[in-house]
Amino acid sequence: MLNNLRISAKLPLAFAIIVAIMFAVSAVSFWKVSEVQDAIERVEATDMMLSHIEELGTAIIDQQRAIRGYLISGDPSYLAPYNSGAENFAAALTALKADMQRDNDPQQSQRLEQVVGLHKQWIDTVASRQIAAMGAVDTIEEARTLEAVGAGKAFVDDMNALLREMKKAENAQVAEAVAIQISAITVTYTVIIVGGIAALAVAITLALMLSRGIVTPISRMTDAMTRLAGGDKTIEIPAVGRKDEVGEMAEAVQVFKDNLIRNEEMAAAAAREQEERNARATRIEQLTNSFRTSVEALLENVSHSAETMQATARSMSDTAVETTERATSVAAAAEQASQNVNAVSAAAEELANSIAEISRQVSQSTTLATEAAKEAEQTNNVVQELAEAANRIGEVISMINDIAEQTNLLALNATIEAARAGDAGKGFAVVASEVKSLASQTARATEDIGSQIGSIQATTNSAVEAIRRIGERINEMNGITTMVAAAVEEQQAATSEIARNVEQAAAGANEVSSNIGSVSSAAQVTGASANEVLTSSVELGDKAGTLQREVSGFLRDVNAA
């Protein structure tokens, strides 16, 4: 790869590689120094937070000691550290909140809030009560009792425990930051050492590569040029094919070698050419004699072939004429067949229209038969209702007949009672006789009506049976009509298929007629081509004779020369 790179580019490339390595070393060093700086800033911030935590703890201890001194001595001057401790607690708390906001540590913020809450509870529930109780003689023991039971100590111990956890967390951050500093410094030293060694190794490697890629090829080329000047043309030119300045020098030396070899080859070729020229003259004489013999035989064959072509052309011309005549006859027959097929197509189309009309009428008959079946069913229902009404009338007549029989019995009883009554019952007997007569007439009338109702019922049943049979016949007609409609549809489909096939046959007949026309035209063209072949074969015979004469003259001239 480097052999194809020019020397003017190799040197800057080597320098660029070394610069890139040093730049990488510098970049890594800068990155690690930045980490060290960040770690130092974290340690400083953590030290400040530890100091504020310590101040917060000191303020709590000062307040606790002040309370104890006041409880023991009863001297209010002991409360001065208590008040200053409250101020110091507030100042340290403000500083810690600022530190927490900068570090954004949720756990530390939660611990600080717990400390503040415990401190407020201690002040409100214990310390303030103790100070207030110490202000009166009768409550001094109450204040000291609170201290004795450890009420305040529990709050202070909890606050100190939270402060110790905060210190532990901050010390852990300090240790982590110190570890980061040590790691960054170690990596920086390692990168600087390794980078320096790598840069030195790359520089040495590039120097060796450049020396081998430039100095060694030039030395080998100088040796090759010396041997070439001494006449050694077998020497291989080194560095040929390279794309740099050394390759250009090698190409120039190779051109010099090729020209030297070419000059010697040209001298040898001139000597060989003279020898070949002498041999060529002898060979030409031999070839001329052979050519004469071959051409004479060839011309004789050409003349014979021309005569054969003439006979074949005449035969082709006669065949083309006969083909044209037969094609004309076939075209006429195809035209007649096309007309017949068109007539069949028209008849098939008319048959299809007729079958379509039959299908429409059969469909209409099917509709009418269906409607007739529905009407017969409705009539059957009406007659059934009439039969039921006749049955109900029969029941009424039977009831009237029963009433008439009862009335007749009553009239008979009345007649008997009237006969027993004598003259007093004569009028009643007359009425009973009339009632009996009316009952008898009613019985006879009901018997006549019953016989008529029986006739009506028999007639109604006969009508129901007849209407049922009519419905069955209509349903049979409907089924037959459906079968006929299906058969008509099949016939219509078959007729359509026939019409389609007839159309295809007509198209085929037309295509046959067209193809016969094409055959006739092709036969005419074949006849014309046969005539042209005949003419060309005659001309070929003439040309063959002329060629034979020209070749004989040419050979005489060659022999004379």
For each residue, the residues with C-beta under 8 A, 3 or more apart:
1: 4 5
2: 5 10 209 213
3: 213 239 242 243 244 246 247
4: 1 242 243 244 247
5: 1 2 9 10 13 243 244
6: 9 10 243 244 245
7: 10 11 214 244 245 246
8: 11 12 245
9: 5 6 12 13
10: 2 5 6 7 13 14 210 213 214 244
11: 7 8 14 15 210
12: 8 9 15 16
13: 5 9 10 16 17
14: 10 11 17 18 203 206 207 210
15: 11 12 18 19
16: 12 13 19 20
17: 13 14 20 21 202 206
18: 14 15 21 22 199 202 203 206
19: 15 16 22 23
20: 16 17 23 24
21: 17 18 24 25 195 198 199 202
22: 18 19 25 26 195 199
23: 19 20 26 27
24: 20 21 27 28 195
25: 21 22 28 29 191 192 195 196 199
26: 22 23 29 30
27: 23 24 30 31
28: 24 25 31 32 187 188 191 195
29: 25 26 32 33 188 191 192
30: 26 27 33 34
31: 27 28 34 35
32: 28 29 35 36 184 185 187 188 191
33: 29 30 36 37 184 188
34: 30 31 37 38
35: 31 32 38 39 180 181 184
36: 32 33 39 40 180 181 184 185 188
37: 33 34 40 41
38: 34 35 41 42 180
39: 35 36 42 43 177 178 180 181 184
40: 36 37 43 44 177 181
41: 37 38 44 45
42: 38 39 45 46 173 174 177
43: 39 40 46 47 174 177 178
44: 40 41 47 48
45: 41 42 48 49 99 102 103
46: 42 43 49 50 170 171 173 174 177
47: 43 44 50 51 174
48: 44 45 51 52 99
49: 45 46 52 53 96 99 103 170
50: 46 47 53 54 167 170 171
51: 47 48 54 55
52: 48 49 55 56 92 95 96 99
53: 49 50 56 57 92 96 163 166 167 170
54: 50 51 57 58 167
55: 51 52 58 59 88 91 92 95
56: 52 53 59 60 89 92 93 96 115 163
57: 53 54 60 61 159 160 163
58: 54 55 61 62 85 88
59: 55 56 62 63 85 86 88 89 92
60: 56 57 63 64 85 89 119 156 159 160
61: 57 58 64 65 85 156
62: 58 59 65 66 81 82 84 85 88
63: 59 60 66 67 81 82 85 86 89 127
64: 60 61 67 68 152 156
65: 61 62 68 69 81
66: 62 63 69 70 78 79 80 81 82 85
67: 63 64 70 71 82 127 130 131 147 152
68: 64 65 71 72 147
69: 65 66 72 73 75 78 81
70: 66 67 73 74 75 76 78 79 82 130 131 134
71: 67 68 74 130 134 143 144 147
72: 68 69
73: 69 70 78
74: 70 71 134 140
75: 69 70 78
76: 70 79
77: 80
78: 66 69 70 73 75 81 82
79: 66 70 76 82 83 131
80: 66 77 83 84
81: 62 63 65 66 69 78 84 85
82: 62 63 66 67 70 78 79 85 86 127 131
83: 79 80 86 87
84: 62 80 81 87 88
85: 58 59 60 61 62 63 66 81 82 88 89
86: 59 63 82 83 89 90 123
87: 83 84 90 91
88: 55 58 59 62 84 85 91 92
89: 56 59 60 63 85 86 92 93 119
90: 86 87 93 94
91: 55 87 88 94 95
92: 52 53 55 56 59 88 89 95 96
93: 56 89 90 96 97 112 116
94: 90 91 97 98
95: 52 55 91 92 98 99
96: 49 52 53 56 92 93 99 100 112
97: 93 94 100 101 112
98: 94 95 101 102
99: 45 48 49 52 95 96 102 103
100: 96 97 103 104 105 108 109 112
101: 97 98 104
102: 45 98 99
103: 45 49 99 100 108
104: 100 101
105: 100 108 109 169
106: 109 110
107: 110 111 169
108: 100 103 105 111 112 166 169 170
109: 100 105 106 112 113
110: 106 107 113 114
111: 107 108 114 115 162 165 166 169
112: 93 96 97 100 108 109 115 116 166
113: 109 110 116 117
114: 110 111 117 118 162
115: 56 111 112 118 119 159 162 163 166
116: 93 112 113 119 120
117: 113 114 120 121
118: 114 115 121 122 155 158 159 162
119: 60 89 115 116 122 123 155 159
120: 116 117 123 124
121: 117 118 124 125 155
122: 118 119 125 126 127 152 155 156 159
123: 86 119 120 126 127 128
124: 120 121 128
125: 121 122 128 129 151
126: 122 123 129 130 146 151 152 155
127: 63 67 82 122 123 130 131 152
128: 123 124 125 131 132
129: 125 126 132 133 143 146
130: 67 70 71 126 127 133 134 143 146 147 152
131: 67 70 79 82 127 128 134 135 143
132: 128 129 135 139
133: 129 130 136 139 140 142 143 146
134: 70 71 74 130 131 139 140 143
135: 131 132 139
136: 133 139 140
137: 140
138:
139: 132 133 134 135 136 142 143
140: 74 133 134 136 137 143 144
141: 144 145
142: 133 139 145 146
143: 71 129 130 131 133 134 139 140 146 147
144: 71 140 141 147 148
145: 141 142 148 149
146: 126 129 130 133 142 143 149 151 152
147: 67 68 71 130 143 144 150 151 152
148: 144 145
149: 145 146
150: 147 153 154
151: 125 126 146 147 154 155
152: 64 67 122 126 127 130 146 147 155 156
153: 150 156 157
154: 150 151 157 158
155: 118 119 121 122 126 151 152 158 159
156: 60 61 64 122 152 153 159 160
157: 153 154 160 161
158: 118 154 155 161 162
159: 57 60 115 118 119 122 155 156 162 163
160: 57 60 156 157 163 164
161: 157 158 164 165
162: 111 114 115 118 158 159 165 166
163: 53 56 57 115 159 160 166 167
164: 160 161 167 168
165: 111 161 162 168 169
166: 53 108 111 112 115 162 163 169 170
167: 50 53 54 163 164 170 171
168: 164 165 171 172
169: 105 107 108 111 165 166 172 173
170: 46 49 50 53 108 166 167 173 174
171: 46 50 167 168 174 175
172: 168 169 175 176
173: 42 46 169 170 176 177
174: 42 43 46 47 170 171 177 178
175: 171 172 178 179
176: 172 173 179 180
177: 39 40 42 43 46 173 174 180 181
178: 39 43 174 175 181 182
179: 175 176 182 183
180: 35 36 38 39 176 177 183 184
181: 35 36 39 40 177 178 184 185
182: 178 179 185 186
183: 179 180 186 187
184: 32 33 35 36 39 180 181 187 188
185: 32 36 181 182 188 189
186: 182 183 189 190
187: 28 32 183 184 190 191
188: 28 29 32 33 36 184 185 191 192
189: 185 186 192 193
190: 186 187 193 194
191: 25 28 29 32 187 188 194 195
192: 25 29 188 189 195 196
193: 189 190 196 197
194: 190 191 197 198
195: 21 22 24 25 28 191 192 198 199
196: 25 192 193 199 200
197: 193 194 200 201
198: 21 194 195 201 202
199: 18 21 22 25 195 196 202 203
200: 196 197 203 204
201: 197 198 204 205
202: 17 18 21 198 199 205 206
203: 14 18 199 200 206 207
204: 200 201 207 208
205: 201 202 208 209
206: 14 17 18 202 203 209 210
207: 14 203 204 210 211
208: 204 205 211 212
209: 2 205 206 212 213
210: 10 11 14 206 207 213 214
211: 207 208 214 215 216
212: 208 209 215 216
213: 2 3 10 209 210 216 217 246
214: 7 10 210 211 217 218 246
215: 211 212 218 219
216: 211 212 213 219 220
217: 213 214 220 221 238 239 242 246 250
218: 214 215 221 222 246 249
219: 215 216 222 223
220: 216 217 223 224 238 239
221: 217 218 224 225 237 238 239 246 249 250 253
222: 218 219 225 226
223: 219 220 226 227
224: 220 221 227 228 235 236 237 238 253
225: 221 222 228 229 253
226: 222 223 229 230
227: 223 224 230 232 235
228: 224 225 231 232 233 235 253 256 257 260
229: 225 226
230: 226 227
231: 228
232: 227 228 235
233: 228 257 260 261 264
234:
235: 224 227 228 232 257
236: 224
237: 221 224 240 250 253 254 257
238: 217 220 221 224 250
239: 3 217 220 221 242 246 247 249 250
240: 237 247 250 251 254
241: 247 250
242: 3 4 217 239 246 247 250
243: 3 4 5 6 247
244: 3 4 5 6 7 10 247 248
245: 6 7 8 248 249
246: 3 7 213 214 217 218 221 239 242 249 250
247: 3 4 239 240 241 242 243 244 250 251
248: 244 245 251 252
249: 218 221 239 245 246 252 253
250: 217 221 237 238 239 240 241 242 246 247 253 254
251: 240 247 248 254 255
252: 248 249 255 256
253: 221 224 225 228 237 249 250 256 257
254: 237 240 250 251 257 258
255: 251 252 258 259
256: 228 252 253 259 260
257: 228 233 235 237 253 254 260 261
258: 254 255 261 262
259: 255 256 262 263
260: 228 233 256 257 263 264
261: 233 257 258 264 265
262: 258 259 265 266
263: 259 260 266 267
264: 233 260 261 267 268
265: 261 262 268 269
266: 262 263 269 270
267: 263 264 270 271
268: 264 265 271 272
269: 265 266 272 273
270: 266 267 273 274
271: 267 268 274 275
272: 268 269 275 276
273: 269 270 276 277
274: 270 271 277 278
275: 271 272 278 279
276: 272 273 279 280
277: 273 274 280 281
278: 274 275 281 282
279: 275 276 282 283
280: 276 277 283 284
281: 277 278 284 285
282: 278 279 285 286
283: 279 280 286 287
284: 280 281 287 288 558
285: 281 282 288 289
286: 282 283 289 290
287: 283 284 290 291
288: 284 285 291 292 555 558 559
289: 285 286 292 293
290: 286 287 293 294
291: 287 288 294 295 555
292: 288 289 295 296 551 552 555
293: 289 290 296 297
294: 290 291 297 298
295: 291 292 298 299 548 551
296: 292 293 299 300 548 551
297: 293 294 300 301
298: 294 295 301 302
299: 295 296 302 303 544 547 548 551
300: 296 297 303 304
301: 297 298 304 305
302: 298 299 305 306 540 544 547
303: 299 300 306 307 541 544 545
304: 300 301 307 308
305: 301 302 308 309
306: 302 303 309 310 537 538 540 541 544
307: 303 304 310 311 537 541
308: 304 305 311 312
309: 305 306 312 313 533 534 536 537 540
310: 306 307 313 314 534 537 538 541
311: 307 308 314 315
312: 308 309 315 316 533
313: 309 310 316 317 530 531 533 534 537
314: 310 311 317 318 530 534
315: 311 312 318 319
316: 312 313 319 320 526 527 529 530 533
317: 313 314 320 321 527 530 531 534
318: 314 315 321 322
319: 315 316 322 323 526 530
320: 316 317 323 324 523 524 526 527 530
321: 317 318 324 325 523 527
322: 318 319 325 326
323: 319 320 326 327 519 520 523 526
324: 320 321 327 328 520 523 524 527
325: 321 322 328 329
326: 322 323 329 330
327: 323 324 330 331 516 517 519 520 523
328: 324 325 331 332 520
329: 325 326 332 333
330: 326 327 333 334 516 519
331: 327 328 334 335 513 516 517 520
332: 328 329 335 336
333: 329 330 336 337
334: 330 331 337 338 509 512 513 516
335: 331 332 338 339 513
336: 332 333 339 340
337: 333 334 340 341 509 512
338: 334 335 341 342 506 509 510 513
339: 335 336 342 343
340: 336 337 343 344
341: 337 338 344 345 502 505 506 509
342: 338 339 345 346 506
343: 339 340 346 347
344: 340 341 347 348 502 505
345: 341 342 348 349 499 502 503 506
346: 342 343 349 350
347: 343 344 350 351
348: 344 345 351 352 495 498 499 502
349: 345 346 352 353 499
350: 346 347 353 354
351: 347 348 354 355 495 498
352: 348 349 355 356 492 495 496 499
353: 349 350 356 357
354: 350 351 357 358
355: 351 352 358 359 488 491 492 495
356: 352 353 359 360 492
357: 353 354 360 361
358: 354 355 361 362 488
359: 355 356 362 363 485 488 489 492
360: 356 357 363 364
361: 357 358 364 365
362: 358 359 365 366 481 484 485 488
363: 359 360 366 367 485
364: 360 361 367 368
365: 361 362 368 369 481
366: 362 363 369 370 478 481 482 485
367: 363 364 370 371
368: 364 365 371 372
369: 365 366 372 373 474 477 478 481
370: 366 367 373 374 478
371: 367 368 374 375
372: 368 369 375 376 474
373: 369 370 376 377 471 474 475 478
374: 370 371 377 378
375: 371 372 378 379
376: 372 373 379 380 467 470 471 474
377: 373 374 380 381 471
378: 374 375 381 382
379: 375 376 382 383 467
380: 376 377 383 384 464 467 468 471
381: 377 378 384 385
382: 378 379 385 386
383: 379 380 386 387 460 463 464 467
384: 380 381 387 388 464
385: 381 382 388 389
386: 382 383 389 390 460
387: 383 384 390 391 457 460 461 464
388: 384 385 391 392
389: 385 386 392 393
390: 386 387 393 394 453 456 457 460
391: 387 388 394 395 457
392: 388 389 395 396
393: 389 390 396 397 449 453
394: 390 391 397 398 450 453 454 457
395: 391 392 398 399
396: 392 393 399 400
397: 393 394 400 401 446 449 450 453
398: 394 395 401 402 446 450
399: 395 396 402 403
400: 396 397 403 404 442 446
401: 397 398 404 405 442 443 446 447 450
402: 398 399 405 406
403: 399 400 406 407 442
404: 400 401 407 408 439 440 442 443 446
405: 401 402 408 409 439 443
406: 402 403 409 410
407: 403 404 410 411 435 436 438 439 442
408: 404 405 411 412 436 439 440 443
409: 405 406 412 413
410: 406 407 413 414 435
411: 407 408 414 415 432 433 435 436 439
412: 408 409 415 416 432 436
413: 409 410 416 417
414: 410 411 417 418 428 429 431 432 435
415: 411 412 418 419 429 432 433 436
416: 412 413 419 420
417: 413 414 420 421 425 428
418: 414 415 421 425 426 428 429 432
419: 415 416 422 425 429
420: 416 417 425
421: 417 418 424 425 428
422: 419 425 426
423: 426
424: 421
425: 417 418 419 420 421 422 428 429
426: 418 422 423 429 430
427: 430 431
428: 414 417 418 421 425 431 432
429: 414 415 418 419 425 426 432 433
430: 426 427 433 434
431: 414 427 428 434 435
432: 411 412 414 415 418 428 429 435 436
433: 411 415 429 430 436 437
434: 430 431 437 438
435: 407 410 411 414 431 432 438 439
436: 407 408 411 412 415 432 433 439 440
437: 433 434 440 441
438: 407 434 435 441 442
439: 404 405 407 408 411 435 436 442 443
440: 404 408 436 437 443 444
441: 437 438 444 445
442: 400 401 403 404 407 438 439 445 446
443: 401 404 405 408 439 440 446 447
444: 440 441 447 448
445: 441 442 448 449
446: 397 398 400 401 404 442 443 449 450
447: 401 443 444 450 451
448: 444 445 451 452
449: 393 397 445 446 452 453
450: 394 397 398 401 446 447 453 454
451: 447 448 454 455
452: 448 449 455 456
453: 390 393 394 397 449 450 456 457
454: 394 450 451 457 458
455: 451 452 458 459
456: 390 452 453 459 460
457: 387 390 391 394 453 454 460 461
458: 454 455 461 462
459: 455 456 462 463
460: 383 386 387 390 456 457 463 464
461: 387 457 458 464 465
462: 458 459 465 466
463: 383 459 460 466 467
464: 380 383 384 387 460 461 467 468
465: 461 462 468 469
466: 462 463 469 470
467: 376 379 380 383 463 464 470 471
468: 380 464 465 471 472
469: 465 466 472 473
470: 376 466 467 473 474
471: 373 376 377 380 467 468 474 475
472: 468 469 475 476
473: 469 470 476 477
474: 369 372 373 376 470 471 477 478
475: 373 471 472 478 479
476: 472 473 479 480
477: 369 473 474 480 481
478: 366 369 370 373 474 475 481 482
479: 475 476 482 483
480: 476 477 483 484
481: 362 365 366 369 477 478 484 485
482: 366 478 479 485 486
483: 479 480 486 487
484: 362 480 481 487 488
485: 359 362 363 366 481 482 488 489
486: 482 483 489 490
487: 483 484 490 491
488: 355 358 359 362 484 485 491 492
489: 359 485 486 492 493
490: 486 487 493 494
491: 355 487 488 494 495
492: 352 355 356 359 488 489 495 496
493: 489 490 496 497
494: 490 491 497 498
495: 348 351 352 355 491 492 498 499
496: 352 492 493 499 500
497: 493 494 500 501
498: 348 351 494 495 501 502
499: 345 348 349 352 495 496 502 503
500: 496 497 503 504
501: 497 498 504 505
502: 341 344 345 348 498 499 505 506
503: 345 499 500 506 507
504: 500 501 507 508
505: 341 344 501 502 508 509
506: 338 341 342 345 502 503 509 510
507: 503 504 510 511
508: 504 505 511 512
509: 334 337 338 341 505 506 512 513
510: 338 506 507 513 514
511: 507 508 514 515
512: 334 337 508 509 515 516
513: 331 334 335 338 509 510 516 517
514: 510 511 517 518
515: 511 512 518 519
516: 327 330 331 334 512 513 519 520
517: 327 331 513 514 520 521
518: 514 515 521 522
519: 323 327 330 515 516 522 523
520: 323 324 327 328 331 516 517 523 524
521: 517 518 524 525
522: 518 519 525 526
523: 320 321 323 324 327 519 520 526 527
524: 320 324 520 521 527 528
525: 521 522 528 529
526: 316 319 320 323 522 523 529 530
527: 316 317 320 321 324 523 524 530 531
528: 524 525 531 532
529: 316 525 526 532 533
530: 313 314 316 317 319 320 526 527 533 534
531: 313 317 527 528 534 535
532: 528 529 535 536
533: 309 312 313 316 529 530 536 537
534: 309 310 313 314 317 530 531 537 538
535: 531 532 538 539
536: 309 532 533 539 540
537: 306 307 309 310 313 533 534 540 541
538: 306 310 534 535 541 542
539: 535 536 542 543
540: 302 306 309 536 537 543 544
541: 303 306 307 310 537 538 544 545
542: 538 539 545 546
543: 539 540 546 547
544: 299 302 303 306 540 541 547 548
545: 303 541 542 548 549
546: 542 543 549 550
547: 299 302 543 544 550 551
548: 295 296 299 544 545 551 552
549: 545 546 552 553
550: 546 547 553 554
551: 292 295 296 299 547 548 554 555
552: 292 548 549 555 556
553: 549 550 556 557
554: 550 551 557 558
555: 288 291 292 551 552 558 559
556: 552 553 559 560
557: 553 554 560 561
558: 284 288 554 555 561
559: 288 555 556
560: 556 557
561: 557 558
